[in-house]
Amino acid sequence: MRGLYAIIDTDALARRGIDPIPYAEAVLAAKPGAIQLRDKRGSARRMLELLRALVPRAAAAGVPLFANDRPDLALLAGCEGIHVGQDDLPVTEVRALAERARVRVRIGLSTHDLDQLEPALREPIDYVAIGPIFPTANKEQADPAIGLPALTALVARVAEVRPGLPVVAIGGITLETAPQIGVLGACAAVIGALLPSEPEDGTPFDLTSPEALAAVTARATTLHRALLGAATPA
């Protein structure tokens, strides 16, 4: 996993009147390193419907799709991966669910600091997320931003304990700050920097035109390339 980890956040999209599916298709056209569906307020039925719509689209693009928080729905939909946080189902339980379903899934786990990172590195995870790096408006009750120096130290710790384990930095990352993440060899989970500006008059954003969809793809492509271009060769 390298470059852009694009998060399809239904709350952020709803504020702009954007349908998640065409938006996700536009992001997938940039061939990011991964995408994640984050549907914090939706019903289980809605999230399952969205995941089932996204699974074949992500597979066609060759991009792994992760479901946020809901391993049960991820397994039902056939997602390639599941992302969980510190207060979600433990990683070992997620892995056990997948084994009982006789499927192999990739699991990512959120961490904030060294106290959370150390036990995370002993878990059967496929990547570790660290953040927020910068202040973010897309997560309620977010932890304080840790900044780049702390991220640098935590990335070094991951390399020491679990060489080769992908790191996903998250929180307030923009096109301007993406190279600072990429140079560490980390992926960048992004919500806000991919989104069009909210309409000032409150009208739904028109994401139906080819021009609007192309603009989303262009933003995703630019971010992905900025991250990959800054990465230090192994």
ROSE-4610 file (N, C-alpha, C; in Angstrom, 1 decimal, always signed):
// ROSE-4610
residu = [M/M/M/R/R/R/G/G/G/L/L/L/Y/Y/Y/A/A/A/I/I/I/I/I/I/D/D/D/T/T/T/D/D/D/A/A/A/L/L/L/A/A/A/R/R/R/R/R/R/G/G/G/I/I/I/D/D/D/P/P/P/I/I/I/P/P/P/Y/Y/Y/A/A/A/E/E/E/A/A/A/V/V/V/L/L/L/A/A/A/A/A/A/K/K/K/P/P/P/G/G/G/A/A/A/I/I/I/Q/Q/Q/L/L/L/R/R/R/D/D/D/K/K/K/R/R/R/G/G/G/S/S/S/A/A/A/R/R/R/R/R/R/M/M/M/L/L/L/E/E/E/L/L/L/L/L/L/R/R/R/A/A/A/L/L/L/V/V/V/P/P/P/R/R/R/A/A/A/A/A/A/A/A/A/A/A/A/G/G/G/V/V/V/P/P/P/L/L/L/F/F/F/A/A/A/N/N/N/D/D/D/R/R/R/P/P/P/D/D/D/L/L/L/A/A/A/L/L/L/L/L/L/A/A/A/G/G/G/C/C/C/E/E/E/G/G/G/I/I/I/H/H/H/V/V/V/G/G/G/Q/Q/Q/D/D/D/D/D/D/L/L/L/P/P/P/V/V/V/T/T/T/E/E/E/V/V/V/R/R/R/A/A/A/L/L/L/A/A/A/E/E/E/R/R/R/A/A/A/R/R/R/V/V/V/R/R/R/V/V/V/R/R/R/I/I/I/G/G/G/L/L/L/S/S/S/T/T/T/H/H/H/D/D/D/L/L/L/D/D/D/Q/Q/Q/L/L/L/E/E/E/P/P/P/A/A/A/L/L/L/R/R/R/E/E/E/P/P/P/I/I/I/D/D/D/Y/Y/Y/V/V/V/A/A/A/I/I/I/G/G/G/P/P/P/I/I/I/F/F/F/P/P/P/T/T/T/A/A/A/N/N/N/K/K/K/E/E/E/Q/Q/Q/A/A/A/D/D/D/P/P/P/A/A/A/I/I/I/G/G/G/L/L/L/P/P/P/A/A/A/L/L/L/T/T/T/A/A/A/L/L/L/V/V/V/A/A/A/R/R/R/V/V/V/A/A/A/E/E/E/V/V/V/R/R/R/P/P/P/G/G/G/L/L/L/P/P/P/V/V/V/V/V/V/A/A/A/I/I/I/G/G/G/G/G/G/I/I/I/T/T/T/L/L/L/E/E/E/T/T/T/A/A/A/P/P/P/Q/Q/Q/I/I/I/G/G/G/V/V/V/L/L/L/G/G/G/A/A/A/C/C/C/A/A/A/A/A/A/V/V/V/I/I/I/G/G/G/A/A/A/L/L/L/L/L/L/P/P/P/S/S/S/E/E/E/P/P/P/E/E/E/D/D/D/G/G/G/T/T/T/P/P/P/F/F/F/D/D/D/L/L/L/T/T/T/S/S/S/P/P/P/E/E/E/A/A/A/L/L/L/A/A/A/A/A/A/V/V/V/T/T/T/A/A/A/R/R/R/A/A/A/T/T/T/T/T/T/L/L/L/H/H/H/R/R/R/A/A/A/L/L/L/L/L/L/G/G/G/A/A/A/A/A/A/T/T/T/P/P/P/A/A/A]
num = [1/1/1/2/2/2/3/3/3/4/4/4/5/5/5/6/6/6/7/7/7/8/8/8/9/9/9/10/10/10/11/11/11/12/12/12/13/13/13/14/14/14/15/15/15/16/16/16/17/17/17/18/18/18/19/19/19/20/20/20/21/21/21/22/22/22/23/23/23/24/24/24/25/25/25/26/26/26/27/27/27/28/28/28/29/29/29/30/30/30/31/31/31/32/32/32/33/33/33/34/34/34/35/35/35/36/36/36/37/37/37/38/38/38/39/39/39/40/40/40/41/41/41/42/42/42/43/43/43/44/44/44/45/45/45/46/46/46/47/47/47/48/48/48/49/49/49/50/50/50/51/51/51/52/52/52/53/53/53/54/54/54/55/55/55/56/56/56/57/57/57/58/58/58/59/59/59/60/60/60/61/61/61/62/62/62/63/63/63/64/64/64/65/65/65/66/66/66/67/67/67/68/68/68/69/69/69/70/70/70/71/71/71/72/72/72/73/73/73/74/74/74/75/75/75/76/76/76/77/77/77/78/78/78/79/79/79/80/80/80/81/81/81/82/82/82/83/83/83/84/84/84/85/85/85/86/86/86/87/87/87/88/88/88/89/89/89/90/90/90/91/91/91/92/92/92/93/93/93/94/94/94/95/95/95/96/96/96/97/97/97/98/98/98/99/99/99/100/100/100/101/101/101/102/102/102/103/103/103/104/104/104/105/105/105/106/106/106/107/107/107/108/108/108/109/109/109/110/110/110/111/111/111/112/112/112/113/113/113/114/114/114/115/115/115/116/116/116/117/117/117/118/118/118/119/119/119/120/120/120/121/121/121/122/122/122/123/123/123/124/124/124/125/125/125/126/126/126/127/127/127/128/128/128/129/129/129/130/130/130/131/131/131/132/132/132/133/133/133/134/134/134/135/135/135/136/136/136/137/137/137/138/138/138/139/139/139/140/140/140/141/141/141/142/142/142/143/143/143/144/144/144/145/145/145/146/146/146/147/147/147/148/148/148/149/149/149/150/150/150/151/151/151/152/152/152/153/153/153/154/154/154/155/155/155/156/156/156/157/157/157/158/158/158/159/159/159/160/160/160/161/161/161/162/162/162/163/163/163/164/164/164/165/165/165/166/166/166/167/167/167/168/168/168/169/169/169/170/170/170/171/171/171/172/172/172/173/173/173/174/174/174/175/175/175/176/176/176/177/177/177/178/178/178/179/179/179/180/180/180/181/181/181/182/182/182/183/183/183/184/184/184/185/185/185/186/186/186/187/187/187/188/188/188/189/189/189/190/190/190/191/191/191/192/192/192/193/193/193/194/194/194/195/195/195/196/196/196/197/197/197/198/198/198/199/199/199/200/200/200/201/201/201/202/202/202/203/203/203/204/204/204/205/205/205/206/206/206/207/207/207/208/208/208/209/209/209/210/210/210/211/211/211/212/212/212/213/213/213/214/214/214/215/215/215/216/216/216/217/217/217/218/218/218/219/219/219/220/220/220/221/221/221/222/222/222/223/223/223/224/224/224/225/225/225/226/226/226/227/227/227/228/228/228/229/229/229/230/230/230/231/231/231/232/232/232/233/233/233/234/234/234]
x = [+0.8/+0.0/+0.9/+0.7/+1.5/+0.6/+1.1/+0.4/-0.9/-1.9/-3.1/-4.1/-4.5/-5.6/-6.8/-7.7/-8.8/-10.0/-10.5/-11.7/-12.9/-13.9/-15.2/-16.1/-16.1/-16.8/-18.3/-19.3/-20.6/-21.1/-20.7/-21.1/-20.6/-19.3/-18.7/-19.3/-19.7/-20.3/-21.7/-22.5/-23.9/-24.0/-23.0/-23.0/-22.9/-22.4/-22.3/-23.3/-24.2/-25.2/-24.6/-23.5/-22.8/-23.2/-23.5/-23.8/-22.5/-22.3/-21.1/-20.6/-21.5/-21.0/-20.3/-20.9/-20.2/-18.9/-19.0/-17.8/-16.7/-17.0/-16.0/-15.5/-16.4/-15.9/-14.9/-15.1/-14.2/-12.8/-12.9/-11.6/-10.9/-11.6/-11.0/-10.3/-10.8/-10.2/-8.8/-8.4/-7.0/-6.1/-6.7/-6.0/-5.1/-5.8/-5.1/-4.6/-3.8/-3.3/-4.4/-5.5/-6.6/-7.7/-9.0/-10.1/-10.8/-11.5/-12.2/-13.6/-14.6/-15.9/-16.1/-16.4/-16.6/-18.1/-18.9/-20.4/-20.8/-20.4/-20.6/-22.1/-22.9/-24.3/-25.3/-24.9/-25.9/-26.3/-27.4/-27.9/-27.0/-27.1/-26.4/-26.8/-28.1/-28.6/-27.9/-27.9/-27.3/-25.8/-25.1/-23.7/-23.4/-24.2/-24.0/-24.3/-25.4/-25.7/-24.6/-24.0/-22.9/-21.7/-21.4/-20.2/-20.4/-21.6/-21.8/-21.7/-22.1/-21.9/-20.5/-19.7/-18.3/-17.4/-17.7/-16.8/-16.4/-17.4/-17.0/-16.3/-16.6/-15.9/-14.5/-14.2/-12.9/-12.0/-12.7/-12.0/-11.6/-12.5/-12.2/-11.1/-11.0/-9.9/-8.6/-8.6/-7.5/-7.0/-8.0/-7.8/-8.5/-7.7/-8.3/-9.4/-10.5/-11.6/-11.6/-11.6/-11.7/-13.0/-13.6/-14.8/-14.4/-14.9/-14.6/-15.5/-15.0/-15.6/-16.5/-17.0/-18.0/-17.5/-16.8/-16.3/-17.4/-18.5/-19.6/-20.1/-20.3/-20.8/-19.7/-18.4/-17.3/-17.3/-17.5/-17.4/-18.6/-19.8/-21.0/-20.8/-20.2/-20.1/-18.9/-18.0/-16.8/-15.7/-15.6/-14.5/-13.1/-12.1/-10.8/-10.2/-10.7/-10.1/-11.1/-10.7/-11.5/-10.5/-11.1/-10.3/-11.1/-10.3/-10.9/-10.1/-10.9/-10.2/-10.0/-9.5/-9.2/-10.4/-11.6/-12.8/-13.7/-13.2/-14.0/-13.7/-14.2/-14.0/-12.4/-11.9/-10.4/-10.0/-8.8/-8.2/-8.3/-8.0/-8.0/-9.4/-10.4/-11.8/-12.2/-11.7/-12.0/-11.3/-10.1/-9.4/-10.2/-10.7/-11.4/-12.7/-13.4/-14.6/-14.3/-13.2/-12.8/-12.4/-11.7/-11.3/-12.6/-13.6/-14.8/-15.5/-15.4/-16.1/-15.2/-14.0/-13.1/-12.7/-12.4/-11.9/-10.7/-9.9/-8.7/-8.9/-8.8/-9.0/-7.8/-7.6/-6.5/-7.1/-6.4/-6.9/-6.0/-6.6/-5.8/-6.4/-5.5/-5.8/-5.3/-6.2/-5.9/-5.1/-4.1/-3.4/-3.1/-2.8/-2.6/-1.2/-0.7/+0.6/+1.4/+2.5/+3.4/+2.7/+1.9/+1.2/+0.2/-0.4/-1.3/-0.5/+0.5/+1.3/+2.0/+2.6/+3.3/+2.5/+1.3/+0.5/-0.1/-0.3/-0.8/+0.1/+1.4/+2.4/+2.5/+1.9/+1.9/+0.6/-0.3/-1.5/-1.3/-2.2/-2.1/-2.7/-2.1/-2.6/-1.8/-2.4/-1.7/-1.3/-1.7/-1.2/-1.6/-0.9/-1.2/-1.4/-2.5/-2.8/-2.4/-1.9/-1.4/-2.0/-2.5/-3.0/-3.9/-4.5/-4.4/-3.0/-2.5/-1.2/-1.4/-2.4/-2.8/-4.3/-4.7/-6.1/-7.0/-8.1/-9.1/-10.5/-11.3/-12.8/-13.7/-13.1/-13.9/-14.1/-13.6/-13.8/-14.3/-15.4/-15.9/-15.0/-14.8/-14.0/-12.6/-12.0/-10.7/-9.6/-8.6/-7.5/-6.7/-5.9/-5.1/-4.1/-3.9/-2.9/-1.5/-0.8/+0.5/+1.6/+1.4/+2.5/+3.5/+4.2/+5.2/+6.3/+6.9/+8.0/+7.6/+6.4/+5.9/+5.7/+5.1/+4.8/+6.1/+7.2/+8.5/+9.0/+8.9/+9.4/+8.6/+7.3/+6.4/+6.7/+6.9/+7.2/+8.5/+9.5/+10.7/+10.6/+9.7/+9.4/+8.7/+7.8/+7.2/+8.3/+9.1/+10.2/+11.1/+11.3/+12.2/+11.5/+10.3/+9.6/+8.9/+8.3/+7.7/+8.1/+9.3/+9.8/+8.9/+8.6/+7.7/+6.2/+5.8/+4.4/+4.0/+3.0/+2.6/+2.1/+2.4/+1.9/+1.0/-0.2/-1.1/-1.3/-0.8/-1.0/-2.3/-3.0/-4.3/-4.5/-5.4/-5.8/-5.2/-6.1/-5.8/-4.7/-4.5/-3.4/-3.9/-3.2/-3.5/-2.5/-2.7/-1.7/-0.4/-0.5/+0.8/+1.6/+0.9/+1.6/+1.8/+1.2/+1.3/+2.8/+3.6/+5.0/+5.7/+5.4/+6.0/+5.6/+4.5/+4.1/+4.8/+4.8/+5.3/+6.8/+7.5/+9.0/+9.3/+8.3/+8.5/+8.2/+7.7/+7.3/+5.9/+5.2/+3.8/+2.8/+1.7/+0.5/-0.2/-1.1/-1.9/-3.4/-4.1/-5.6/-6.1/-7.0/-7.4/-8.9/-9.6/-11.0/-11.2/-10.9/-11.2/-10.5/-9.2/-8.5/-8.9/-9.8/-10.3/-11.7/-12.3/-13.7/-13.7/-14.8/-15.0/-15.5/-15.3/-15.8/-17.3/-17.7/-19.2/-19.8/-20.9/-21.6/-22.0/-21.7/-22.0/-23.5/-24.3/-25.7/-26.5/-25.8/-26.4/-27.0/-26.9/-27.5/-26.6/-27.1/-26.3/-25.2/-24.1/-23.0/-23.3/-23.1/-23.4/-22.2/-22.3/-21.2/-21.6/-22.5/-23.0/-22.4/-21.8/-21.2/-19.8/-19.4/-18.0/-16.9/-17.2/-16.1/-16.0/-17.1/-17.0/-16.3/-16.7/-16.1/-14.6/-14.3/-12.8/-12.0/-12.7/-12.0/-11.7/-12.6/-12.3/-11.2/-11.2/-10.1/-8.8/-8.8/-7.6/-7.0/-7.9/-7.4/-6.8/-7.5/-7.0/-5.6/-5.6/-4.3/-3.2/-3.4/-2.4/-1.8/-2.8/-2.4/-1.6/-2.1/-1.4/+0.0/+0.2/+1.5/+2.4/+1.9/+2.7/+3.3/+2.4/+2.9/+3.9/+3.7/+4.6/+5.9/+5.8/+7.0/+7.9/+7.3/+8.1/+8.7/+8.2/+8.7/+10.2/+10.8/+12.3/+12.4/+13.3/+13.4/+13.9/+13.4/+13.8/+15.2]
y = [-1.2/+0.0/+1.2/+2.1/+3.3/+4.5/+5.7/+6.9/+7.3/+7.6/+8.1/+7.0/+7.1/+6.3/+7.2/+7.1/+8.0/+7.5/+8.4/+8.0/+8.6/+7.7/+8.2/+8.3/+9.6/+9.9/+10.4/+9.6/+9.9/+11.2/+11.5/+12.7/+13.9/+13.9/+15.0/+15.2/+14.1/+14.2/+14.7/+14.3/+14.7/+16.2/+16.8/+18.2/+19.0/+18.3/+19.0/+18.4/+17.5/+17.0/+16.1/+15.3/+14.5/+13.0/+12.3/+10.9/+10.2/+9.3/+8.6/+7.8/+7.1/+6.2/+6.9/+7.9/+8.6/+9.3/+9.8/+10.4/+9.3/+8.2/+7.1/+6.7/+6.6/+6.2/+7.2/+8.5/+9.5/+9.4/+9.1/+8.9/+7.6/+6.6/+5.3/+5.5/+6.4/+6.6/+7.1/+7.6/+8.1/+6.9/+5.7/+4.5/+4.8/+5.3/+5.5/+4.2/+4.3/+3.0/+2.2/+2.9/+2.2/+3.2/+2.7/+3.6/+3.0/+3.8/+3.3/+4.0/+3.2/+3.7/+4.0/+5.3/+5.7/+6.2/+5.5/+5.8/+5.7/+6.8/+6.8/+6.9/+7.6/+7.9/+7.0/+6.3/+5.5/+4.2/+3.7/+2.4/+1.3/+0.1/-1.0/-1.4/-1.2/-1.5/-0.6/+0.7/+1.6/+1.3/+1.1/+0.8/-0.4/-1.5/-2.7/-2.5/-1.7/-1.4/-0.6/+0.3/+1.1/+0.2/-0.6/-1.5/-2.5/-3.0/-3.9/-3.2/-2.0/-1.2/-0.9/-0.7/-0.3/-1.4/-2.6/-3.8/-4.0/-4.2/-4.5/-3.3/-2.1/-0.9/-0.8/-1.1/-1.1/-2.2/-3.4/-4.5/-4.2/-3.6/-3.3/-2.3/-1.4/-0.4/-0.9/-2.1/-2.7/-2.0/-1.4/-0.7/-1.4/-1.7/-2.4/-1.5/-2.0/-1.3/-1.8/-0.8/-1.1/-0.5/-1.3/-0.8/-0.3/+0.9/+1.4/+0.8/+0.3/-0.1/-1.4/-1.8/-2.8/-4.1/-4.9/-6.2/-7.1/-7.1/-7.9/-7.5/-6.2/-5.8/-5.9/-5.7/-5.9/-7.3/-8.3/-9.7/-10.0/-9.5/-9.8/-9.2/-8.0/-7.4/-7.9/-8.6/-9.1/-8.1/-7.2/-6.2/-6.8/-6.2/-6.7/-6.4/-5.3/-5.0/-4.4/-4.3/-3.7/-2.8/-1.6/-0.7/-0.5/-0.7/-0.5/+0.5/+1.1/+2.0/+1.4/+2.2/+1.7/+1.2/+1.8/+1.4/+0.4/-0.1/-1.0/-2.4/-3.4/-4.8/-5.0/-5.8/-6.0/-6.7/-6.5/-7.0/-8.6/-9.2/-10.6/-11.2/-10.4/-10.9/-10.7/-9.6/-9.4/-10.5/-10.8/-11.9/-13.2/-13.5/-14.7/-14.8/-13.7/-13.6/-14.0/-13.4/-13.7/-15.1/-15.7/-17.1/-18.0/-17.7/-18.5/-18.4/-17.2/-17.0/-17.6/-18.1/-18.6/-17.7/-16.4/-15.4/-14.7/-14.2/-13.5/-12.0/-11.3/-9.8/-9.1/-7.9/-7.1/-6.2/-6.0/-5.3/-4.1/-2.9/-1.8/-1.3/-0.7/-0.3/+1.2/+2.0/+3.4/+3.5/+4.3/+4.6/+6.1/+6.6/+8.0/+8.4/+7.5/+7.8/+6.5/+6.6/+5.4/+4.4/+4.9/+4.0/+3.1/+3.6/+2.8/+2.1/+2.6/+2.0/+0.7/+0.7/-0.5/-1.7/-1.7/-3.0/-3.2/-2.2/-2.4/-3.2/-3.0/-3.6/-5.1/-5.5/-6.9/-7.6/-6.9/-7.4/-7.9/-8.8/-9.3/-8.4/-7.2/-6.2/-6.1/-5.5/-5.4/-4.0/-3.0/-1.7/-1.0/+0.0/+0.8/+2.3/+2.8/+4.2/+5.1/+6.3/+7.1/+8.5/+9.1/+10.5/+10.9/+12.1/+13.0/+13.7/+13.9/+14.6/+16.1/+16.6/+18.0/+18.1/+19.3/+19.4/+19.1/+18.4/+18.0/+18.3/+18.6/+18.9/+17.8/+16.7/+15.6/+14.4/+14.6/+13.6/+14.3/+13.8/+14.3/+13.8/+14.7/+14.4/+13.7/+14.4/+13.9/+14.1/+13.2/+13.4/+14.7/+15.3/+16.4/+16.0/+17.0/+16.7/+16.5/+15.5/+15.1/+15.9/+16.3/+17.0/+16.1/+16.6/+15.8/+15.2/+16.0/+15.3/+14.0/+14.1/+12.8/+11.7/+12.1/+11.1/+10.5/+11.3/+10.8/+9.8/+10.1/+9.1/+7.8/+7.9/+6.8/+5.9/+6.5/+5.8/+5.0/+5.6/+5.0/+3.8/+3.9/+2.8/+1.6/+1.9/+0.9/+0.1/+0.9/+0.3/-0.6/-0.2/-1.0/-2.3/-2.2/-3.4/-4.3/-3.7/-4.4/-3.9/-4.2/-3.7/-4.0/-3.1/-3.3/-3.1/-2.9/-2.7/-1.3/-1.2/+0.1/+1.0/+2.2/+3.3/+4.2/+4.5/+5.4/+6.6/+7.7/+9.0/+9.6/+10.1/+10.6/+11.9/+12.8/+14.0/+15.3/+16.0/+17.3/+17.4/+16.3/+16.3/+17.0/+17.9/+18.6/+18.4/+19.0/+18.8/+19.4/+20.5/+21.2/+20.4/+19.6/+18.8/+17.4/+16.9/+15.6/+15.2/+16.0/+15.6/+15.3/+16.0/+15.8/+14.4/+13.9/+12.6/+11.6/+11.8/+10.9/+10.7/+11.7/+11.5/+10.5/+10.3/+9.3/+7.9/+7.8/+6.5/+6.1/+7.0/+6.7/+7.0/+6.3/+6.7/+7.8/+8.5/+9.6/+9.3/+9.2/+9.1/+10.5/+10.7/+12.0/+12.0/+13.0/+13.3/+14.7/+15.7/+17.1/+17.6/+17.2/+17.7/+17.1/+16.1/+15.6/+16.2/+16.9/+17.3/+18.7/+18.9/+20.3/+21.2/+22.5/+23.4/+23.3/+23.6/+23.5/+24.8/+24.6/+25.7/+26.8/+28.0/+29.1/+29.3/+29.0/+29.2/+28.0/+27.0/+25.8/+24.8/+25.1/+24.2/+23.0/+21.8/+20.6/+20.8/+20.3/+20.4/+19.4/+20.0/+19.2/+18.3/+17.0/+16.1/+15.2/+15.7/+14.8/+15.1/+16.3/+16.6/+16.0/+15.7/+15.1/+16.0/+17.4/+18.3/+18.2/+18.1/+18.0/+16.7/+15.6/+14.3/+14.3/+14.9/+15.0/+15.8/+16.8/+17.6/+16.8/+15.9/+15.1/+14.1/+13.5/+12.6/+13.3/+14.6/+15.3/+15.6/+16.0/+16.2/+14.9/+13.8/+12.5/+12.2/+12.4/+12.0/+12.9/+14.2/+15.1/+14.7/+14.4/+14.0/+12.7/+11.7/+10.4/+10.6/+11.3/+11.6/+12.3/+13.3/+14.1/+13.2/+12.2/+11.3/+10.3/+9.8/+8.8/+9.5/+10.7/+11.4/+11.8/+12.0/+12.4/+11.3/+10.1/+8.9/+8.6/+8.3/+8.0/+6.6/+6.4/+5.0/+4.1/+2.9/+1.9/+1.4]
z = [+0.0/+0.0/+0.0/-1.0/-1.1/-1.5/-1.2/-1.7/-1.0/-1.8/-1.2/-0.7/+0.5/+1.1/+1.2/+0.2/+0.0/+0.9/+1.7/+2.5/+2.0/+1.7/+1.2/+2.5/+3.0/+4.2/+3.9/+4.2/+3.8/+4.5/+5.7/+6.4/+5.6/+5.3/+4.6/+3.2/+2.6/+1.3/+1.4/+2.4/+2.6/+2.8/+3.5/+3.7/+2.4/+1.3/+0.0/-1.0/-0.5/-1.4/-2.4/-2.1/-3.1/-2.9/-3.9/-3.9/-3.8/-2.8/-2.5/-3.7/-4.5/-5.5/-6.7/-7.3/-8.4/-7.9/-6.7/-6.1/-5.9/-5.4/-5.3/-6.6/-7.6/-8.9/-9.5/-9.2/-9.6/-8.9/-7.6/-6.9/-7.3/-7.6/-8.0/-9.4/-10.2/-11.5/-11.4/-10.2/-9.9/-9.5/-9.3/-8.9/-7.6/-6.5/-5.2/-4.7/-3.6/-2.9/-2.3/-1.8/-1.2/-1.0/-0.8/-0.4/+0.8/+1.5/+2.7/+2.7/+3.0/+3.2/+4.7/+5.0/+6.4/+6.5/+7.1/+7.2/+8.6/+9.4/+10.8/+11.2/+10.5/+10.9/+10.1/+9.1/+8.3/+9.0/+8.6/+9.1/+8.5/+9.2/+8.7/+7.3/+7.0/+5.7/+4.6/+4.9/+4.0/+3.7/+4.8/+4.7/+3.9/+4.1/+3.4/+1.9/+1.6/+0.2/-0.5/+0.2/-0.3/-0.6/+0.4/+0.3/-0.9/-1.0/-2.2/-3.5/-3.5/-4.8/-5.1/-4.0/-4.2/-4.4/-3.9/-4.0/-5.5/-6.4/-7.8/-8.5/-8.1/-8.7/-8.2/-6.9/-6.5/-7.1/-7.2/-7.8/-9.2/-10.0/-11.4/-11.5/-10.5/-10.5/-10.0/-9.4/-8.7/-7.5/-6.8/-5.5/-4.4/-3.3/-2.1/-1.4/-1.1/-0.4/+1.0/+2.0/+3.4/+3.9/+4.8/+5.5/+6.9/+7.3/+8.6/+9.6/+10.7/+11.9/+11.9/+10.7/+10.7/+10.0/+10.7/+10.1/+9.6/+10.3/+9.9/+8.5/+8.3/+7.0/+5.9/+6.3/+5.3/+4.8/+5.7/+5.3/+4.5/+4.8/+4.0/+2.6/+2.5/+1.2/+0.4/+1.0/+0.3/+0.1/+1.1/+1.1/+1.2/+0.7/+0.8/+2.2/+2.9/+4.2/+5.1/+6.4/+7.5/+8.3/+8.6/+9.5/+10.8/+11.9/+13.2/+14.0/+15.0/+15.9/+17.3/+18.2/+19.5/+20.3/+20.0/+20.7/+20.0/+18.9/+18.0/+18.4/+17.7/+18.0/+17.9/+18.8/+18.8/+17.5/+17.1/+15.9/+15.9/+17.1/+17.1/+16.9/+17.3/+17.1/+15.6/+15.0/+13.6/+12.8/+13.1/+12.4/+12.6/+13.8/+14.1/+13.3/+13.2/+12.4/+10.9/+10.4/+9.0/+8.8/+9.8/+9.6/+9.7/+10.5/+10.6/+9.2/+8.6/+7.3/+6.1/+6.5/+5.5/+4.4/+4.9/+4.0/+4.5/+3.7/+4.1/+3.9/+5.0/+4.9/+5.4/+4.9/+5.5/+6.6/+7.7/+8.8/+9.1/+9.3/+9.7/+11.1/+11.9/+13.2/+13.5/+14.0/+14.3/+15.7/+15.7/+16.9/+17.0/+18.2/+18.3/+18.8/+19.7/+20.3/+20.6/+21.2/+21.4/+22.3/+23.3/+24.2/+23.4/+22.4/+21.6/+20.5/+20.0/+18.9/+19.3/+20.5/+20.9/+20.9/+21.6/+21.6/+20.2/+19.4/+18.1/+17.2/+17.4/+16.6/+16.9/+18.0/+18.4/+17.9/+17.3/+16.8/+15.3/+14.9/+13.5/+12.5/+12.4/+11.5/+10.2/+9.2/+7.9/+7.6/+8.4/+8.4/+9.7/+10.1/+11.3/+10.8/+11.3/+11.1/+12.3/+12.0/+13.1/+12.9/+13.9/+13.8/+14.9/+14.8/+13.7/+13.7/+12.5/+12.3/+12.4/+11.8/+11.8/+12.3/+12.7/+13.2/+12.0/+12.4/+11.3/+11.8/+10.8/+11.1/+10.7/+10.2/+9.7/+10.7/+12.0/+13.0/+14.3/+14.8/+16.1/+17.2/+18.2/+19.4/+19.0/+18.0/+17.6/+18.7/+18.7/+19.6/+19.2/+20.0/+19.6/+18.5/+17.6/+16.6/+17.1/+16.6/+17.1/+16.4/+15.2/+14.4/+13.7/+12.8/+12.0/+12.8/+13.8/+14.6/+15.3/+15.9/+16.6/+15.6/+14.4/+13.4/+12.9/+12.7/+12.3/+13.3/+14.6/+15.6/+15.6/+15.4/+15.4/+14.2/+13.0/+11.8/+12.0/+12.6/+12.9/+13.8/+14.8/+15.7/+15.0/+14.1/+13.3/+12.5/+11.8/+11.0/+11.8/+13.1/+14.0/+14.4/+14.8/+15.3/+14.3/+13.3/+12.2/+10.8/+10.4/+9.1/+8.0/+7.2/+6.0/+6.3/+7.6/+7.9/+7.4/+6.5/+6.0/+7.2/+7.1/+8.0/+7.2/+7.8/+7.2/+8.1/+7.7/+8.5/+8.1/+9.1/+9.0/+9.7/+9.2/+9.9/+9.3/+8.6/+8.2/+7.1/+6.4/+5.4/+4.1/+3.5/+2.3/+1.3/+0.1/-1.0/-0.6/+0.2/+0.6/+1.6/+2.5/+3.5/+3.1/+2.0/+1.6/+1.3/+0.7/+0.5/+1.8/+2.9/+4.2/+4.8/+4.4/+4.8/+3.9/+2.6/+1.6/+1.9/+2.3/+2.4/+3.6/+4.5/+5.5/+5.1/+3.9/+3.4/+3.8/+4.4/+4.9/+3.8/+3.9/+3.1/+3.8/+3.1/+3.7/+3.5/+4.6/+4.6/+4.4/+3.4/+3.1/+2.9/+3.5/+3.3/+2.7/+3.5/+3.1/+1.8/+1.7/+0.5/-0.8/-0.8/-2.0/-2.4/-1.4/-1.6/-2.2/-3.0/-3.6/-2.4/-2.6/-1.6/-1.4/-0.2/+0.1/-0.6/-1.3/-1.9/-0.9/-1.2/-0.2/+0.0/-1.1/-1.0/-0.5/-0.1/+0.5/-0.5/-1.8/-2.8/-2.9/-3.3/-3.5/-4.6/-4.3/-5.3/-6.5/-7.7/-8.9/-9.2/-8.9/-9.3/-10.4/-11.2/-12.3/-13.6/-13.8/-15.0/-15.2/-16.4/-16.6/-16.1/-16.1/-15.7/-14.2/-13.4/-12.0/-11.5/-12.2/-11.9/-12.2/-13.3/-13.7/-12.7/-12.1/-11.1/-9.8/-9.4/-8.3/-8.6/-9.8/-10.2/-10.2/-10.7/-10.8/-9.4/-8.4/-7.0/-6.5/-6.6/-6.1/-6.8/-8.1/-8.8/-8.3/-8.2/-7.7/-6.3/-5.4/-4.1/-4.1/-4.9/-4.9/-5.5/-6.5/-7.1/-6.2/-5.5/-4.5/-3.4/-3.0/-1.9/-2.5/-3.7/-4.2/-4.6/-5.2/-5.6/-4.5/-3.3/-2.1/-1.4/-1.7/-0.9/-1.1/+0.0/-0.1/-0.6/-1.6/-2.1/-1.0/-1.0/+0.0/-0.2]
